[in-house]
Amino acid sequence: MCGIAGVFLLGDRPARPEDHGIVARMSERQHSRGPDGTALLRRPTYSLAFNRLAVFAEESGAQPFVAEGFSHVTVVNGEIYNFRELRKRWASPATDGSDCSVVHDLLPVLGPALFGALRGMFAVVGVDERERKLTLARDHFGIKPLFYAVRDGRLYVASELKALFTPGAVPCAPDWAFALQDAHFSLVSHYSADQARTYFDGVREVPPGSTVNIDLDTGSVTTRRFWQPGFQDSGELNEDPAPYVERYQSLLDQAVSRACMADQPPVVQLSGGIDSVAVAALAARHRDIRLWTVLSPTSVETGDFRAAARAADHLGLPLHWVDASETERDLSVDDWQQILWQTETPLADPGFLYRLLMSRAIAENSHPTKAVLSGQGSDEFNGGYTTALAPPGRRNWQGFVDSLDERRRRTLLNAAPGAVSEISRGVTEGCLRTSWLAELVESPSTDLYRGYIDRKLYDLRLYNCLCDDRTSAAHGLESRPVFLDVDLVDFSLAVPPALRGRLFDDKAILRRAVRGFVPDDLADRPKVPFYAGAARSTGLAALANLLERGQNSFVELATSGTIAAGVLDPDALRRAIREAVRHPQRDGVQRLLRLLSLGALEVVLTGQGEPHPGFGASAPVGTAGPGGSAPETAAGRVDAARVAVPAGVSFALEADIRLMREHGAERSGKVYLLRRGRLEYSLDPAVDANLADLVPRLVEPATVEQLARRAGRPVEEVRTGVADLLQYRVLRTLPAETTGGPVG
């Protein structure tokens, strides 16, 4: 994870001393990306800085790479896994022994065709001083960031937005009009076809799988794709999916082996899901690894922590964990400013928070490890969302495909001009043919799965890759999303349509591929939300509490920027916060947080430095070793930590707990638990029937046995539920004789 910053004078103008000074300050603002060394190259018409994170071949690889006579200069942020094969194929003399120097050596020979041959992740800036040409390039999926902007006859480039927004460089001006039309920001079924546009006016990013070529004399910009999803059938149809599973397993093992290329043992972020478990199991075959996970109310609720511990035990490895519970519970506006500074996106959510905490813990406790393997990208290309998107009662491939048809229609309506979408509501819904809408918005593709993959590629660029990159770079680490290996993805996209249902329904291809080296209970484990919480929505509760606790200061921060002050109404924001926290299950909390965050970014990213660098410093960390008796194993840790249910006592809700239901709901509705007026948990009877049924019965004190009789449930099931409620500090104990009356 390295950092690139530069300024290039357009036309026949020399660089001024202040241009070189600005680049030095830009480099300093993204120093965490490359804490192992900084180099600044000053040339007559440009200045280029490089922050290095030495992950591989530490003794070589100093950048910028400079050819004799400065004919061409190159900087590369990333890892080129197939550099040895490329050197052998092209008999290239090597600048040094590093992987990235192969780009510098072969770019003058192959030109832009080189980028399609690279395997890895990269952002490249190449300067041809003789021809006065600048080449910017970015890997196939946008794993590595690269932004650029033109201002006052200068072209600025940087790995992070905060570097571009260095005072004196590019102004930080949120593009509200674009953001409010964007699918991720506004939570609508639509996405922009412009893969270079950002949430900031005048700032563009190099699109994934593309080169941006700039003529430094004229300032003209040309963008070309060197990769895009092919969706080609992989030869003659074989009705037996087994050969596809076998080939997939081989390519996945190759992807993991590539990602393990590092001087020091890599870390695997082990969420407990099948993706990270598969990565860990394969990585452990190739070299020593370290396992890290997050311990939080959400990871306990969803079973992620228990599954991560189970995987660690299976591999015979220690499991390191960071406890996010207190940080999440006490999340403040100051904390959120730091999260925004580090992530640079209004889409930040508790998932970013967990990864930031884990990255900090890894950096401080697993030194000198720098490479971190993740399972990002698996859901998008392995069918990870099929059961979530399919309608209830039809959780299968056909239900998923039918849901894509409805989503495509909504996307077309949202993209249609004028009031077309309005006329298609209510009684007139469905009256306009989808085929006509597709022609109207120039979206001719009828392959629903292809449209779905296009949207997921957009999601990866805007959310997943950004999350992995910023949360690791903030602490001097390099994230490596194993499943975003272009050979692996190309193979998945080439699976014939007739076999998609058998291979991609609920990640069937991955689950089958890992059998034999991953226990069946982990291979078959259903996908769960990473942070939202399957039943109690603890992640949404954390966001709601953040908004409620920091209402005034958050609104003041979000509306203090010049542009945001003209867009956002402070009084309306405060009213909206009060309304949203009453109904946290709805998307109002997320929408509000995004409005407030984009407004805050205008101020945060133009500041002089990190606003709150101590965020996450107090999060506890721990290690559970493998082997030994059950309480000492990683898997036994959760059981050992469970609160014991005392005998001979009654239980009742804590005095500061209040219950709330959705209006008109009876026992079938969701139950919300508020502590001192703040939402802490929501219980969904469709997911956690035991707790949703028990909590309302505890308005009156009762023993475990009395609760079991009232609810008609087994005593042990009730005892487990009471233990969970004690763990979440929802219940208090009373003498056993205190029963029958309401709690005072």
N, C-alpha and C positions, 0 to 999 in steps of 0.2 A: 504494500500500500504506500505509494509515493505521491508526491505533490508536484504539479506543474503550474507555473505562472509565467506570463510573458506579456510584452507589449510590442507591437510591430507598427512602424510608421508607414502609412499608405502614401503613395506618390513619391516624389523626389524631395524628401525632407529628412534631415538628420534627427536622430534621437537627442533629446536634451538631458542634462544631468538629472532633472527632476523625473524623467521617464524611468531612468535606472533606479532612482530612489523609490518610486512607486512600486516597481516590481519587487524590490527587496521587502517592502512592507506587505505586499500581497503574499509573498512567500512566508513571512512570519505569521500571518493570520491562519495559515493552514499547516503550521509546523508539525502538528501532531501526526499528520499523514506520513512524515518522513523524519523522525527524530534522530536518525543515525548520521545525518550529514546534510549540509546545504551548500549548493554551488550556484554562483551567479555569473552568467556570461553576458558581458556588455559588448555589443557590436555597434557600428556606426548608425544603423537604422533600426535596431531592435535590441531588446534586453530579454533574457530568458533565465528563469530560476528553476532549480530542481531540489526538492526535499526527498531524501532517500530513506526508505525502510529496507534494510538489508536482510532479506529473507533467504536468498539463495546465492551462492558464490560470493560471500561477503568480501573476500579478498580482492575481487575485481568488480566490474560493473559501475565504475564511477561515471556519472553523467553531468552535463550533456556529452554525448558522443560527437566528436568533431573530426571531420575529414581533413586531409592535408590542404592547407590554403583556405580553410573554411568554405570549401565548395558546397558541402552540405553538413547540416547539424541536426541531430536527432535527440529527442528525449522520449522515454517510454515509461509509462506507469503500468505495471502489470507483471505477468508471468507468461513466458512463451514455452509451453511444455514440450513442443516438438522441435526445439531449436537444433538439437543434434541431427535429427533426420533432415532438416532443411539444409544444414551446412554440408552434410554428406551428399545430398542430391545435387546441390549447386556448386559444390567444390569451392565454397566461399572462404576466402582468408578471414580469420577472426580478429576483430578489434581487441577482444579480450575473451575470457572464459565464461562470461555471463550469458544468460539466456536472452536478455533484451538487446544485446549488441547485434544479434542476427538481423534485427529490423533495420538498424543503421547500415549494416553491410549489404543487405539484399535490396533495400528500397531503391537505390539508384539503378540496380540491375533489372528488377522485375516491375518496378513502378507499383501502382495501386493493386495489381494482380497479387502482390505478396500477401495482402491482408486476408484474402480468402483462403490462403494456404496455412495461415497461422492457427494453431490450436492452443487455446488458453484464454486469457483475459487481458485486455490492453486498451490504453488510450495513448495515442501517438501524436507528437508534433514534429513534423519534418520540415526543415528550411533548406530550400535550394537557393543559395545566395547568387549564383550565376544567372539563373533564370528569373530571380525575384518571385519565386513561387513558394507558397506555404501549403502544406498538406496536414490536415487534421483527420484522424481516424479513430474509430471506436469498435470494440469487439462486437460479436454477433448479437449479443443480448443486452448490451449496455451495462455490463457488470462494472466497468470502470467509467467514472464520470469525466466529461470534458465540456466546458462551457466557453462561449465566446460572445463578444459584443463589440460593436463599432461605435466610437464616440470621438468627436473632434479630430477626425483624420487619423485615428489610431484604432488598431484592432487588439483587443485584450483577450487573453485566453487564461483559463484557470481550471483547476480540478474541483474547486468548491466555489459556491456563490459568495461566501463571505470574503474570499480573496478578490473577486471582481468588484465587490462593493467597498473595497478599501477607499477611504476618503481621498479624493483626487482622481480616482479611476472612473468607475461606472456608478451612476446613482442607483440606489435601491428603490425601485418604483413598482410595487405590486400591480399586476395586470388583472384587475378585478373583473373586467368584462370577460376575459378568457377563462379565469378560474370558475366563475359562476356558470359557465357553459360546460365545464369539464365533468366527466362522469365521476371520477374519484372524488373530486371536491364536493360536488352537489349531490352525490349518491343517486344518480339517475342512470338509466340504461342508454348510454351514448358514449362515444369517445371521439377524440380529434384525430383526423388523418394526418395532421402536421406533427410529425414525431420530433421536430426540433424546437417547438415552442415551449416556453416555460411559464411559470406563474409570475414572471417579472418582465416588465416592459423592456424591449430591446435586447433581452438576453436570450440566446439560443443555445441549445446543446447539440453536439454532434449526434445524429440519430444512430441507433444501434445498427451494426452491420453496414456502416456507410463511411465514405470519405467526404470531407469538405475541402475543396480546393480553392485557394484565394490567390488572385493575382495581386501582388503587393504594389504594383505600379498603378493599376486602375481601380483596385478594390473590388473587382467582380468576384462573386462567390458561386461555385458550382458544387452541387451535392450529387453523389452517385452511390448506389447500393452495390456492395460486393457480396451480400448474402441476403436471402429472404426465404421464408418457408416454402418448400417445393411441393409438398403433398403428392409426390410421385409414388405410384404403386411400385412395390419392391419386387418387380418381376412377375412371373406367373403365380397365380393365386394358389396357395396351399391351404386347404381347408383345415389342416391340423395346426393349431396355434403353438404346439410344442417347439418347433424350430424357431419361431419368433421369440419365445421366452428364452431359449438357449442363447440366441444371438444377443438379445437384450442383456442377459446376465454378463456375457463376455464384454460388451461395450461399457456396462456400468462398472465392472471391475477395472477396466482400462481408465475410465474417468476418475475413479478413486485413486488409482495408482498415480495418475498425472497430478492430481491435487495434493498428493503427499510430498511433492518435490519441494524440499526445504532443508536448510542446514540443521535445524533443530526439530525435535519431535512435534508434530502438529497437535492441535487441540480439536476435538470434535464437540460441537454444540449439540448436546443430546437432549432433545425435547421429550423423548419417549414415544414419538410417533414412528411409524414404519420407515419414513424417509431417513431420519437421522440414525435410527437403529441400523438400517442397512449400510449406511455410510460407515458407521463405527465398526460394524462386523467385518466389512471388507478392508477398511483401513488397517485394522489390527493384524490382517494377514501380511501387509506390506511393510509395516514398521511399527516402532513403539508409538503409542498415542496417549493422550490425556483426555479425560472425559469431564465436561462441565455441564451443569444444568441449573435451572432456577427453581428454588423452593418458594412457593407463595400460596395464598389461599386458593388461587385459581388452579395452579398445577396440582394441588392436592385434590381439589374438587373434581377435576377432569380425569384424574388418574395418571396424568403425565409424569409426575414425580415418581410414583410407584413403578411405572413402566420403565423409566430411565434407570431406576435402581435395579430392576429385574435384568435389564440389558447389561448393566455393568457387572452384575454377578455372573451372568452367562459368559461374559468375556474374561472374567477373572481380573478385573481392573478396578482400581479405586474410583469412586465417583465424587468429584468436587462439586460443591454447590454454593450458590449465593442466595441468601434469604432476602427476598424483596418485600416481605410483608410490611415491615414498618415504613419503608420508603414509599410504598404504594399507599398505605393508609394515611400517611402524613404529607402527601404530595402537595406542594405549595406553588404559588405563582412564580416565586423565585426559581424553584426547581424547573418549572415548565419553561422559563426563559432559557435556562441552560440547555434543556432538551431541544428547544428551537434553534439555539446557536449551533449545537452539534449536528442536528439533522437537517436543518435548512428547509423544512417542508411543513405546510399547514396540515398535512395528512398524518402527522405524528400521533401515536396512540400508545396505550400501555405496552403493546408489543415492542415498540421502540425503547420504552423505558426498561423492560426486562433485558433486552439485548445490550443496552448501554451499561446496566449494572453488571451483566455477565462479562462484558468486555473489560470493564474496570477491574473486576476481580481476577480475570485471567492475566491481565497485564501486571497486576501487583503481586500475584501469587504463583504464576507459572513461568516466570522469566527463566530463560531467554526465548521461550516460545513466541512466535509471531504469526504463524499461519493457523487459521481457524477454519475448519471444514464445516459446512452447513448443508442442510437438506433443501434449501430453496430451489424452486423450479420443478420439483417433482409433481406437485399437485397440478400444475398447469399442463404438463404433457403426459401424465400417467392416469388421468381421470380422477384426480383427487376431489373434485367437486360434484361428481355425478350424483351421489346420494343426497347432497345438500340442495342441489338445484331441482331435482326431480320432485314432483308433488307428493304429498303424503299418500300412502297406499300404493304408490307406483315407484318405489325406490329401485328402479332398474334402468337399463340403458335406454329403452324406448321412452320411459318417462322423462329421462334426461334430455333426449333428443326433442321430445315434444315441448319441453320447457325452453329449449333453445329457439324453437319456432316462435314462441310467445315473446321471448326476450328480443329476438330480431325485430319483431313487429314493433315493440315498444321503442327500440333503438331507432327504427326508421321514422316513427312518429315524432320522436324528440328531435330528429335531425331535419324534419320537414320544415319548409319555410312558412312564415305567416301563422295563421290560426288553424292549420291542418290538424294539429294534435288536439285542439279544443273541440273540433267538430266530430272527433272520433271518441268522445266520452259518453257515458250514460247509455241511453237507448240506441244511439247511433254507433256504439262501439262495434267494430268488426265489419262495418258496412263498406269500407274502402278495402279493395284487394291489396294484399301484401305485395304482389307482383307490380302493381301500379306504383305503390309507395317506393319500391326499390328503384324503379326507373326515375321517379321524381328526384330522389336524392343521389342518383348515379351510384347505386350499390348493386351491381348485377349478379354477384355471386349467389348461387342457390345452395351451396354446400354449407349447411348449418354448422358442421364441425369446424370447417375452415374459418368461418366467421368467428366462432368461439375462440379458436387459437389466436386469431388476429387480435381479439380483445385481450386475451391473456398476455400476449407479447407487450401490449400497451401497458397492462397492469404491472408487468415485471419491471419495465423501465421506470415507471412513475412511482412505484411503491416498493416492491420486493428488493430489487437491486440497490435502490437508494438506501433502504433500511439497513441491509447488510453492510454496504460500504461505509456509511457515515457512523454507524454505531461501533464498528470495529476501528475505523480510522481515528475516531475521537480519542482512542487510547493506544495508538501506535501499533495496531494489529492489522492483519490482512485477512479479510473474509474470502473464502473460496466456495461458492455454491456449486457443489459437485454435479448436480443434475443438469446444470446449464453447460454441458459439454456438447459442442455442435455435432459431433459424430453420433452421440446418443440421441439427441433431439431429432436429427435428420432421419435416423432409423425409425423413431416413433412416428414421425409424420408420414413416413412412407408405408406404414401398415395399411393394407387394402381396406377400403371402407367396410367390406363385408365382415372383416374380422375385428373391427373396432369395439363392438359390443362385448365380445368374448375376452378381449385383452385390456380394455380400458374402463370397464365398468368397475368402479370402486377399486382402482389400482390393481386390477387382477394380474397384469403383467409383472408388476413389481413384487406383489405378494408371492406369486409362483416362482419368481426368479431367486428369491432369498431363502426359499425352503431348503433345509439341509444345513444352513449355518446360522439361521435365526430361529429361535423357538417358535412353535406354532402359535402360542398365545400372543406373541408380539407381532408375528407376521399377519395374523388375522385381526389385530386390534383395530376397531373403528377409528376413523378420523374424528378428532374433537377440536373445538375452537382453541386457539393458542392462548388468548387472553380473556375473551368475553365471559367464559364460564358457562358450562353446558346448562346448568340448572339455576344457579344463584346469581349469575351475571355480575360477578365480583369486579370484573374489569370495568364495566359500565358504571358500577357504583363508585369506583375510584374516580372516574371522570366527573360524575355528578357531584361528588363531594368536593373535588377541586373547584368546580364552577361555583358551588354554593359558598364555600369558605372564602374564596378569593374574588367574589363577585365584583366589588368596587375597584380593587386594584387591577384586576384583569381587564375590566372595561376601560379603565383609565389608560392602561398600557396599550391596549388594542386601538384606541382612538387618538393616541397622542401623535401619530405620524401625520404629515400634511395630507397625504392622499387618503388614508383611512378616515381622517376626520371629515372628509367630504362624502364618504361612502356609508359609514356606519352611524347609526343613531344610538347614542349611549343609553338614553332612557328606555328605548325599545329593547336594547340588549339586556338590560337589567330585568325588565319584565319577562323576557324570553327565558332567561336563566331560571327565574322563580317558577315558571311554568314547566320547563324541561325537567328540572330535578324532581318534580312530582310524578313524572312519567318516564323514568329512565330507560324503560324497555323500548320506547320509541326512538326514532333516529334523531330526535331533536337535540339530544346531548351532543352527538357527533357533529351535527351540522353547526351548532353553536360554537363548538370548540374549533372548528375549521375557520369560521368567520373571525373569531377572536385571534386565532393563531396567525392567520395571514396578515391581519392588522398589526399584530405584535412584531412580526418579522420585519416590517418596515423600519422599526426602531432597533430591534435586537441586532440585525445584521449590519447596521451602520455604526454600531458602537465601537469603542476602542479595543475591546477584547472580550474574553469570556465573562458573562454577567454573574455567574454563580459557580465557580470552579469546584466547590466542595460537594456538589451533588453526588449522592451515592457513596460518599466516603465511609459512612458508618454502617453500611449494609453488612451483616455478619456473613462470614464464609465458613465452610467446614468441609471435611473429607470423611467419607465412610469407606472403610477398606473391605475387600472381598474376603470370603471364607469365614471360618469361625462359626460360633453359634448364631442363631437367627437374629438376636438383637444387635449383633455387631456387623451383620452384613448390610449392604446398602439397601436391599429390599426390606430388611427387617426394621430399618430406621423409622419408616412411617408408622408401622405397628407399635414400635416402642414409644414413639412420640404421641400416640393417641391418648387423649385424656381418659383416665380410668373413671368408670361410673361407680360412685360409692354406693354401698348397700345401705338399706335402712333409712333412706332419706326421700323426700319429695323434691320435685323440680318445678320451677316456674320461670316465666320470662323475667329477665333482668328488669329492674325498676325503670331504666331509661329506654327500654325497647317498646316500640309501638308497632302495631300491625296495620297494614293498609291493603285493600284490594281494589282491583279495577272496578269502576262503577258498574253495578248490576251483576257482578260476578258472585257466585256462591262457592261451594267447595271445589268446583272445577276450575276456578280462576286462579291466576297467579297471586302469590302472597308476597307483599313487600315488607321488609323489616327496616324500621327507622330507629336510629339511636340518637337521642337528643335532637330529633328533628331532621337528621341527615340520613339519607338512604345508605344502608350498608349491604343488604343482600336482597335478591328476589328469588323466589322459589317457584318453579314451574312444575305443576303436577304431572305434565306430560313427560317430564324427564326425571324428576325426583319426587315420585309420589309419596314416598315414606315421610320425608321432611315436610313437604307441603301439607300433608295431612296432620302431622304431629303438632306443628307450631300453633295453629289456632286452638288446639285442645289444651295447650299449656297456659292459656289465660287464667285457668284455675290450677292450683298446685295438684300434682299427682305423682305417684311412684311409677317406676317402670312397669310394674305389673298392672296397675290401674290404667295406664295409658294403653297397654296392649289390649286390655279388655274393651276399653272405649273405642279403640280403632279397629278391633277385630284383626290384629296383626300378631305374628309370632313375637314372643318376648325378646329373643335375641335380635330380631330386626329392629325392634323399638330401642333396645339397648344401644345398638350401633348408631341409630339416629340421635339419641340423647348424647352420646359421646361426641358426635360431630357438632352438635349445638353447644356443648360445653367448650369444645375447641374454639368455636367462633365467638365465645363470650356472649352467647345469646341467653343462656340459662343461668339460674342461681339455684343453690340447694337450700332446702328448708327441712326442719324436723319432719319425720314421717307422719306425725299426727296432724300436720298442717295440710289438710285436704278439704275439698268440697266447696270452698268459697272463692270468690274472685280475689286475685292478687291486689293488695293495696299499694 
